[in-house]
Amino acid sequence: QPVILDDKPFPLKRYYILYAGIGGILFYAMLFSYFAQAERQALYSQYISNLLEKANSFYRDVDRDVLQEHNASFDNMSFSDLTLKRDFRTKVEALIKTDFTFAKVKVFNQAGLVLYDHKDQSNEGAMYDAVAGEGFQTALAGGTFSKLEEDGGKKFMEVYLPTHNAGSSKIEGVLEIYEDVTRFEQIVFDALKDALIVPTLIFMTFNILLLVLVIKADGVISANTKLLIRVRQQMEKYISRSATEAIYSAVTEEKELFRGEMQDIVIFFSDIRGFTSYSENEKPAVVVENLNRLFELQAEIIHKHQGVIDKFVGDEIMAVFPKDGAEHAVQAGLEIQQAITKSELVSFDVGVGVHFGEALLGSIGTPERRDYTVIGNIVNT
């Protein structure tokens, strides 16, 4: 099977842009997303921690300024006491304005009674309809529950917080907060912008410099590949195609170069009649010109019929055809004779011989200079 020689240079620049360029951008985007998520999570955790401190401070202020004055608590707060109800609501709203900026605030006692509803005052004194929900029960057990929701393009954080008395672990009630946290995204972006601007500049600078080196290396590779292709094409004019393929296979597959192999092949010979006497009486330059013209005509036909020229010997051509190529060899010989007869550029006759049999394909010569050829009885007879 013929060896397929790739004449295209390695596309280093294209691979770099595809894998390092686009891949690098995707990697950096994923890294930015990861950092954004981590920063957002850290910000939310800090936010919940601050809310918990404010919730405890909230209860202490309400207890000190309102509940103690009325000898009341979250558990026994009476809504029939209009003064207590008024003072409680006034204090809570004052704390919301000064310490909180929430979209919604609700205050419950342990039993789930609504003590304060920021949005709907008519709910106060009634039981909370979600008292069995995960958020309320988590806060009642001393934990913190938070859930991020989106409404109208804005992000809201719903948080349930336990409230404690000063110096006590007893849970006095539950505080539900519903706050617009859309601003957090801008905070996250600003934080990442400040943290990543220098690494981003370094990353971009490094990639630009690397791209410049890759472009230069790609140019060198392309130039050297083109040079090697031209060298190989010129070498194929002086050595057979089979020798070129043998060298390629030996180098790429790390095989022994030109190891002899016995094969059934078809040998093709052509000889220009009377050329020896003609060359003795003609100028060398004219002889070479006519000889090359005859060789070119024959070589084109041989190649068309799947033959491989092994060597040129004087005015003779020796070519090799596959073992199933006897018919092709005969057809090539007939076509050569017909072409020479019809040609107006040459006036010679060519004799053709075709032989089939087993021969050794391998190299002969010295370690410094070898020739890849066919050896055997079918060549000599």
N, C-alpha and C positions, 0 to 999 in steps of 0.2 A: 504494500500500500504506500503510495507516494507521501512523502513528508510535506506537510503544509507549513511553509515558512511565513511568519507574520511580518509584514513590512511596516506595520504601524508602530510608532513610538509609544512608550508607556504614558498614558494620559495623567501624569502626576498632578497638573494644575486642576484638571476637572475633578479628580478624586479628592483633592484637598478642599476645593470649594464645596463639593457635595458632602463629604464626611466631616471634615474639620470645620468648614465655614458654617454650613447650615446646621450640622450636628452640634457645633459649639454654641450657636445661637439658641437652639432648642434646649441644650443643657443649661445654659445660663438662664433661660426663661424658667425652666423647672426649678433651678436653684433659687431664683428670685421668688417664685411662688412658694417654695418651701420656707424661705426666710420670712416672707409675708405672713404665712400661716402661723409660724412660730412666734413672730412679733405680735400678731393679732391675739393669739392664745395667751401670751404673757400679759398683754394689755387687758384682756378680759379678766384674767385671774387677779390682777392688781385692782381692777375696777370692782370686782366682787368683794375683795378683801376690804377695800375702802368703804363699800356699802355696808358691810357687816359692822365696821366700827361706827359708822354713822347711825345704823339702826340701834345699837346699844346706847349711843349718845342721845338719840331721839327719845328713847324710853326714859332715860334718866331725867331729861329736861321736862318731859310731860309729867312724870311722876312727882318731881320736885315742885314744879310751878302750878300744877292743877290737881292731881290726884290726892296728894297729901293734904292740901288745903281743904278738900272736900271729904277727907277720910274715906277715899275710894281706891279701887284698883281695877285692873282690866277685868278681873273675874266677877266683881260685884258692881260694876258701873251701871247706874240706873239711868235710863233714858227718860224717865218721868221727871227727873231733876233737871229742869230746863236750864238752870244756871250752870250746873256742871256740864251739861251738853254744850252750852254756848261757849264756856271757857275752854273746854276740851278742843272744840273745833277751831276756835280762834288761835290757840296755842299751836295746834298741829299745822294750820295754814301758815302761821308766822315762821315756823321751822322749815316748812317746805320752800318758802320764798327766800329764806336766808341761807339755808344749808343744802337744799335740794332744788333741782330744776327738772322735775319729772313730769311726764305726760299723764301719768295716773298713779295714785297712791291709795292703798287700802290698809286699814289697821284692823286686826282681828284679835280676840282673846283666844285662850286655849280651846275653848269649846267650839269656836268657829263663828262666834257672833261678830257681826260687822260693827266696829266701833267708829270707823271713819271711812267715808267713800269720797274721794276727791271729785269725781265726776257726777255721781248721782247720790244726793243726800238722802233720798227716800229709802235707800237700802240700809241705812244705819239703824241698828236695833234688830235687824233680821238675820237669819242664819245664812252663812255663805253657801251658795249652791255647789261649790266645788271643794267642800271641806274634806271629801274623801279622795281628792285628786292627789297625784304624786307630788306636786309642788308644795301644797299645804302640809301634807303628812311628813315630807322630808324636813321642812323647817320646824315642824312641831317636835321632831325627833332630835333637833339640834344641828341639822345639816343645812346646806345652802343649795337651792335649786335654781337653775337659770336656763332659759330657753330663748334662742334668737329667732325672731320672726321678721318677715318682710311684708310691708303694706304700702302700696302706692309709691313704690320706688325707694322707700325709706326702710332702714333696719331698726327694729325695736328689740330691746332686751327685757324679758319678763323675768323678775327675780323674786323668790320667796326667801325671807330672812327671819331667823328667830330673834326675839328681843329679850335681853337679860337685864336684871336689876344689877346695880353696882355691887361688886364683890360677891356676886352669887351666880351659880351655874343654872339656877332655876329659870326655865323659859316662861316668860310672862305673857307672850303673845307672838303673833306673826305679822310681819310687815310685807305687803306685796307692792312691788315697784314696777312700773312699766315706763321705760325711758327710751327716747330716740337716741340711738348710738351711731347714726350715720356718720357723725363727725369722726368716729374712730377710724374709719377707712382713710381719711385724710391724715390723721395722726400717724397711722401705720405707714402711709406713703411717705410722709415727711421724714419719719424716722429712718426708713429704708433708704430714702434718697440721700440723706446725710451719711449713712453708714456704708452705702455701696458705691457712692460716686467715685471714690478713689480706686477701689478694686475694678470697677467697670472701665475706667480710663486705662488702667494697667492692662486689663484683659484685651481691650480694643487695640491698644498700642502694640502689644505682643503679637496679636493676630495679624495686624497690618505688616509688621516687620517680617513675621513668618511667611506671609503671603508673598512679599517681595522676594524672599529667598526661594520660595517654591517656584515662582515665576522664572527666576533666573535658572534654577536647577532644571525646570521643565524645558527651557530654551536649550540648555546644554545637552540634555537627554535627547531632545528632538534632533539637534544638529548632529550629535554622534550617531544616532540611529540612522539618519539619512546618509551619513558618511559610510557606515557599515553596509547599508543596503547597496550603495553605489560600488563599494569594494566587492561585495558578494556578486553583484551583477557582472562586474568586470571579470571576476574570477571564473564565473560560469562560462565565460567565453574561452577560457583556457583549460578548464577541467570539466569533466562530464557532470551532468546533472546528478547522476547516481553517486558520484564522489561527494558532491556538495551535500546531498541528503544523508550520506553515510557520516560525514563530519558532524552534521547537525544532530543526528541521532546519538552519536558517540558522546558528544558534549552534554546534551540535555538529559540523556538517560544514563550517563556515566558507564557506558559500555566500552569494551575494548575496541579501539579504533581499527577499522578495516580487518576485522577477523574474518578469515576465509570461510565461505559457506558453499557447499555443493548444491547447485540448483539446476533444474531443467529449464533451458532458455532457448531462444531463437537468435542466431547470429546472422547479421546482415552485413554484406560487403559490397562496396561499389568501387570500380576502378575506371579511370579515364583512359580510354584507348589512345595509344600513340602520344601520350603527353610527355613521356620522357624524352623522346627525340625532338618533340616540339620545343621543350624547355632548353635544349642544348643549342638551338638556333635562334632563340628570341631573347630580347632584353629581359633581365630579371624583373624589372618593375612591371612590364607587360605580363610576364608569366604569373606573377603574384596576383595581379588584378584579375586576370581570367580565371585563375585557380579559385580565388575567393568568390567570384561570381558563380562558378559551378558548385562550390561547396554550399553557398547560401541557398541556391535553388534546391539542392538535394536535402539540406537540413530542414528546410521549411516543410517539405513533403514527409520526411521521416517523422518529425514531431507531430504532424497532423495525424499520422497513423499510429500514434502512441509508442513510437520508438525513442530510444535514448542514445545519443551519439557517445560512443566510448572514447574514440580518438580519431584524429586525422593523421595519416601516415603517408607523407609524400602527396601523391594525387589520389590516395585511397581513403575511403570512409569506412570505419567499423562502427556498427551500431548494434544495440541489444534490444530485443523485444521480449515481452513475457512469454512463458511457455505456451500460452493459448493464443499467441499473437502471430502465428505462422502466416495466416491469411493476410493479416495487416502488413507483414513484411513483404510478401509477394506483391500485394497491391501497391505498396510504396515503390518497389522496384519498377513495376510497369509504368507507374505514373511518372517516375523520374525520367525514364527513357522517352516517354511521350512528350514531356515538358521540354526536354533538351532538343528533341526533333523539331518542335514547333518554335523554339526560341530563336530570335534573330540576333541575340547578343552572344551566343556561343555556337561553335561549329565543331563539337567533339562528339564522339560516341562514348557511352558509358556502359560497362559491363556490370551485372549485378549477380551476386550469389547469396543464397539463403541456406542455412544449415540449422538443424534442430538436434539437441542432445544435452547431456549433462556436462556442466563445466563448473570450475571453481571461481567464485566472485570474491576477490580480495585484493590486497595490496602487495606490491613487490617493490624492492628498492632498499635503500639504506635508512637508518633511523632519521637521518637529516632530510632525505628526499625520497618520497614514495609516489607510486602511481597506482590508482585504483583501476583495476582492469579485470578482464575475463581470461582465464587460463584453462586450457584443456584441449583434447584431441579435436573437438568440433571446430576449434579456432584455427587449428593448424592444417586441417585437411579440407 
